[in-house]
């Protein structure tokens, strides 16, 4: 089953998720953010010359995909 995500503004991403990102990826910036119906956050991030997609719950805990 595939999860559907809706785009959201960076300022709408919970602080817990942003703080977790700062801790795990100190030089990363959020390029795009999405949220699912179950409050799972999908973040398109970039740092240096690398890009990645990471997933977290509303508390900032990372989800493996």
N, CA and C atoms as an extended XYZ file, in Angstrom:
195
Properties=species:S:1:pos:R:3:atomname:S:1:resname:S:1:resid:I:1 pbc="F F F"
N         0.836       -1.169        0.000 N   UNK     1
C         0.000        0.000        0.000 CA  UNK     1
C         0.891        1.246        0.000 C   UNK     1
N         0.630        2.142       -0.905 N   UNK     2
C         1.435        3.346       -1.036 CA  UNK     2
C         0.801        4.486       -0.246 C   UNK     2
N         1.629        5.241        0.467 N   UNK     3
C         1.155        6.362        1.256 CA  UNK     3
C         1.059        7.596        0.381 C   UNK     3
N        -0.050        8.320        0.511 N   UNK     4
C        -0.200        9.569       -0.222 CA  UNK     4
C         0.211       10.732        0.663 C   UNK     4
N         0.916       11.671        0.069 N   UNK     5
C         1.397       12.841        0.798 CA  UNK     5
C         0.868       14.109        0.149 C   UNK     5
N         0.606       15.106        0.978 N   UNK     6
C         0.204       16.423        0.507 CA  UNK     6
C         1.314       17.404        0.827 C   UNK     6
N         1.603       18.263       -0.132 N   UNK     7
C         2.666       19.246        0.077 CA  UNK     7
C         2.256       20.247        1.160 C   UNK     7
N         3.236       20.678        1.934 N   UNK     8
C         2.971       21.699        2.928 CA  UNK     8
C         4.112       22.683        2.961 C   UNK     8
N         3.858       23.820        3.550 N   UNK     9
C         4.875       24.855        3.655 CA  UNK     9
C         5.876       24.464        4.735 C   UNK     9
N         7.115       24.891        4.558 N   UNK    10
C         8.182       24.555        5.499 CA  UNK    10
C         7.803       24.982        6.916 C   UNK    10
N         7.175       26.136        7.060 N   UNK    11
C         6.800       26.620        8.392 CA  UNK    11
C         5.726       25.754        9.054 C   UNK    11
N         5.058       24.897        8.291 N   UNK    12
C         4.038       24.010        8.838 CA  UNK    12
C         4.607       22.693        9.373 C   UNK    12
N         5.871       22.432        9.117 N   UNK    13
C         6.513       21.217        9.619 CA  UNK    13
C         6.721       21.388       11.124 C   UNK    13
N         6.334       20.386       11.929 N   UNK    14
C         6.467       20.511       13.387 CA  UNK    14
C         7.910       20.787       13.823 C   UNK    14
N         8.042       21.567       14.885 N   UNK    15
C         9.366       21.900       15.416 CA  UNK    15
C        10.158       20.651       15.783 C   UNK    15
N         9.485       19.625       16.299 N   UNK    16
C        10.184       18.389       16.684 CA  UNK    16
C        10.870       17.749       15.479 C   UNK    16
N        10.217       17.805       14.325 N   UNK    17
C        10.804       17.240       13.105 CA  UNK    17
C        11.992       18.091       12.658 C   UNK    17
N        11.849       19.406       12.712 N   UNK    18
C        12.947       20.301       12.321 CA  UNK    18
C        14.152       20.129       13.237 C   UNK    18
N        13.916       20.005       14.549 N   UNK    19
C        15.015       19.827       15.504 CA  UNK    19
C        15.727       18.496       15.275 C   UNK    19
N        14.962       17.467       14.993 N   UNK    20
C        15.548       16.158       14.718 CA  UNK    20
C        16.410       16.211       13.462 C   UNK    20
N        15.958       16.943       12.457 N   UNK    21
C        16.728       17.099       11.232 CA  UNK    21
C        18.034       17.840       11.508 C   UNK    21
N        17.970       18.899       12.311 N   UNK    22
C        19.178       19.655       12.662 CA  UNK    22
C        20.201       18.777       13.377 C   UNK    22
N        19.714       17.894       14.238 N   UNK    23
C        20.602       17.004       14.983 CA  UNK    23
C        21.235       15.955       14.071 C   UNK    23
N        20.418       15.348       13.221 N   UNK    24
C        20.916       14.256       12.376 CA  UNK    24
C        21.690       14.741       11.154 C   UNK    24
N        21.278       15.873       10.598 N   UNK    25
C        21.874       16.388        9.363 CA  UNK    25
C        22.101       17.890        9.541 C   UNK    25
N        23.128       18.257       10.268 N   UNK    26
C        23.328       19.651       10.665 CA  UNK    26
C        23.447       20.630        9.494 C   UNK    26
N        23.956       20.178        8.353 N   UNK    27
C        24.113       21.097        7.226 CA  UNK    27
C        22.983       21.006        6.199 C   UNK    27
N        21.972       20.206        6.479 N   UNK    28
C        20.885       20.004        5.524 CA  UNK    28
C        19.841       21.112        5.617 C   UNK    28
N        19.259       21.411        4.469 N   UNK    29
C        18.122       22.322        4.431 CA  UNK    29
C        16.934       21.582        3.820 C   UNK    29
N        15.749       21.950        4.225 N   UNK    30
C        14.532       21.341        3.693 CA  UNK    30
C        14.166       22.070        2.414 C   UNK    30
N        14.105       21.332        1.319 N   UNK    31
C        13.698       21.927        0.044 CA  UNK    31
C        12.193       21.827       -0.148 C   UNK    31
N        11.618       20.698        0.259 N   UNK    32
C        10.177       20.482        0.144 CA  UNK    32
C         9.716       19.619        1.301 C   UNK    32
N         8.479       19.818        1.719 N   UNK    33
C         7.909       19.018        2.793 CA  UNK    33
C         6.524       18.530        2.430 C   UNK    33
N         6.208       17.333        2.896 N   UNK    34
C         4.920       16.711        2.624 CA  UNK    34
C         4.437       16.030        3.898 C   UNK    34
N         3.129       15.848        4.003 N   UNK    35
C         2.559       15.159        5.150 CA  UNK    35
C         1.477       14.196        4.659 C   UNK    35
N         1.385       13.047        5.334 N   UNK    36
C         0.351       12.064        5.005 CA  UNK    36
C        -0.824       12.221        5.958 C   UNK    36
N        -1.883       11.521        5.689 N   UNK    37
C        -3.077       11.531        6.534 CA  UNK    37
C        -2.754       11.054        7.944 C   UNK    37
N        -1.756       10.166        8.068 N   UNK    38
C        -1.376        9.626        9.378 CA  UNK    38
C        -0.286       10.458       10.063 C   UNK    38
N        -0.046       11.670        9.568 N   UNK    39
C         0.945       12.603       10.129 CA  UNK    39
C         2.376       12.076       10.013 C   UNK    39
N         2.654       11.434        8.910 N   UNK    40
C         4.011       11.020        8.570 CA  UNK    40
C         4.572       12.096        7.642 C   UNK    40
N         5.772       12.565        7.944 N   UNK    41
C         6.365       13.666        7.186 CA  UNK    41
C         7.433       13.150        6.240 C   UNK    41
N         7.358       13.592        5.014 N   UNK    42
C         8.335       13.259        3.977 CA  UNK    42
C         9.058       14.562        3.657 C   UNK    42
N        10.373       14.565        3.820 N   UNK    43
C        11.162       15.770        3.596 CA  UNK    43
C        12.177       15.547        2.493 C   UNK    43
N        12.197       16.453        1.548 N   UNK    44
C        13.221       16.474        0.511 CA  UNK    44
C        14.280       17.429        1.036 C   UNK    44
N        15.478       16.909        1.309 N   UNK    45
C        16.527       17.736        1.906 CA  UNK    45
C        17.753       17.781        1.004 C   UNK    45
N        18.570       18.812        1.225 N   UNK    46
C        19.826       18.959        0.487 CA  UNK    46
C        20.896       19.455        1.439 C   UNK    46
N        22.105       18.978        1.225 N   UNK    47
C        23.250       19.414        2.019 CA  UNK    47
C        24.501       19.254        1.194 C   UNK    47
N        25.201       20.349        0.968 N   UNK    48
C        26.364       20.277        0.102 CA  UNK    48
C        25.930       19.926       -1.306 C   UNK    48
N        26.516       18.890       -1.868 N   UNK    49
C        26.137       18.466       -3.221 CA  UNK    49
C        25.260       17.216       -3.208 C   UNK    49
N        24.686       16.883       -2.052 N   UNK    50
C        23.859       15.692       -1.935 CA  UNK    50
C        22.411       16.051       -1.634 C   UNK    50
N        21.515       15.195       -2.119 N   UNK    51
C        20.090       15.344       -1.849 CA  UNK    51
C        19.567       14.015       -1.339 C   UNK    51
N        18.521       14.070       -0.510 N   UNK    52
C        17.942       12.845        0.036 CA  UNK    52
C        16.479       13.080        0.379 C   UNK    52
N        15.763       11.987        0.537 N   UNK    53
C        14.396       12.010        1.025 CA  UNK    53
C        14.397       11.275        2.356 C   UNK    53
N        13.881       11.916        3.393 N   UNK    54
C        13.808       11.302        4.715 CA  UNK    54
C        12.364       11.367        5.206 C   UNK    54
N        12.037       10.456        6.123 N   UNK    55
C        10.679       10.358        6.643 CA  UNK    55
C        10.725       10.395        8.169 C   UNK    55
N         9.761       11.083        8.764 N   UNK    56
C         9.693       11.178       10.225 CA  UNK    56
C         8.241       11.231       10.661 C   UNK    56
N         8.009       10.850       11.923 N   UNK    57
C         6.669       11.044       12.470 CA  UNK    57
C         6.604       12.433       13.090 C   UNK    57
N         5.455       12.819       13.615 N   UNK    58
C         5.254       14.165       14.149 CA  UNK    58
C         6.130       14.475       15.359 C   UNK    58
N         6.653       13.432       16.017 N   UNK    59
C         7.536       13.623       17.182 CA  UNK    59
C         9.000       13.775       16.785 C   UNK    59
N         9.291       13.595       15.495 N   UNK    60
C        10.658       13.728       15.025 CA  UNK    60
C        11.440       12.432       14.988 C   UNK    60
N        10.759       11.309       15.165 N   UNK    61
C        11.436       10.006       15.074 CA  UNK    61
C        11.500        9.583       13.621 C   UNK    61
N        12.680        9.126       13.184 N   UNK    62
C        12.890        8.741       11.802 CA  UNK    62
C        12.188        7.438       11.482 C   UNK    62
N        11.650        7.363       10.275 N   UNK    63
C        10.948        6.180        9.786 CA  UNK    63
C        11.760        5.628        8.621 C   UNK    63
N        12.058        4.342        8.651 N   UNK    64
C        12.776        3.696        7.551 CA  UNK    64
C        11.789        3.336        6.449 C   UNK    64
N        12.152        3.659        5.243 N   UNK    65
C        11.309        3.330        4.082 CA  UNK    65
C        12.061        2.446        3.135 C   UNK    65
